Amino acid sequence: MGLRVIRVMAFLALLLCAAGAYYWFRVRQEGRRPAFASAPIARPTGLGGAAHEIPSAAAKSPNSAAADPAAVEAKKYAELWHSGEVLEFSANVAKLNNVASLQVLTGERQDFLGKIVWHMQATAHTENPLRMVFALDDQFDSYSDGTSMASVQYEMHLNERGQKVDSVQRLTATGREAAPANVTEARVLAGTRDPLGMLQYLRSVDWSKTPEVRSPVYDGHKLYDVRARQESTAEAVSVPAGNFRASKIAIRVFDNGVEMKDAAFALYLANNAWRTPVLIEAVIPVATARVELVKFSRPGFKY
């Protein structure tokens, strides 16, 4: 498998929080090894206080909820996905199937430094034959604002080719929020999302009213400008999880104002109540890479 294909797969994985090879080599060159500080998704404790479920929006009066835009946004996200949602994907390149497996979990909404955040976690593993040349077993944790999905803290716990590195980064646009000793402060633009938060945010957009969205996205090392636009509303998509009608969202990525030209990316969101991500696709000069939904489950529902 050529280096270009591996790089494209790395970027596809970035969109689902399975990137990190480049970051690992950067950390290794600079001699930094940030400390591990994340909790398992099943028990999202610490980082700012005990985890707890947010009171239901129904506990507020209709008038107060309608007058509070943040409450409206929080309710919208809660309706789209739910604590306990699990998305399982398989990555294919050209005629090579299942070169990597990815899992995205949605944990609890919780209090983090006085903010309500979603705790989301992704794990990624390369499979043979790619694993024979690029063994990767990574975990990513995102703590994203409950009303905007802007990233508050992003963690990468990487195990690539037998080398391990842990990074915990507190995102700040002002630099006024002091980070603990075992956490690195990352200066970003206001409203910056990490890859997991961006994936979930794209599910929430009302594409019938919004022709294009733009967002800064921080991958743990660099800040990108990501632009997404709906290209169609009823694409027929066949993946291991089933056959779907889906909206196709074209994604363009800019690095320092220059668009990445190595691949054309698309995200397919099922036309269901949860806008389930069913496919991520990259068309590159030598092949087509696909990250396909294998299994989806949430409390009370599975397919």
URCORTA-V86715 format. One record per helix or strand of 2 or more residues. SS is the DSSP state (2 for helix, 1 for strand). FROM is the first residue (numbers start at 1). TO is the last residue. Records with the same first field share a line. If there is no record, write none. Layout:
# URCORTA-V86715
SS->FROM-TO ; FROM-TO
This chain:
# URCORTA-V86715
2->3-15 ; 21-30 ; 41-43 ; 57-59 ; 62-67 ; 69-80 ; 130-132 ; 195-204
1->86-93 ; 96-112 ; 115-126 ; 136-145 ; 151-160 ; 163-172 ; 184-187 ; 193-194 ; 212-218 ; 223-239 ; 242-255 ; 258-259 ; 263-270 ; 277-284 ; 288-298 ; 301-302
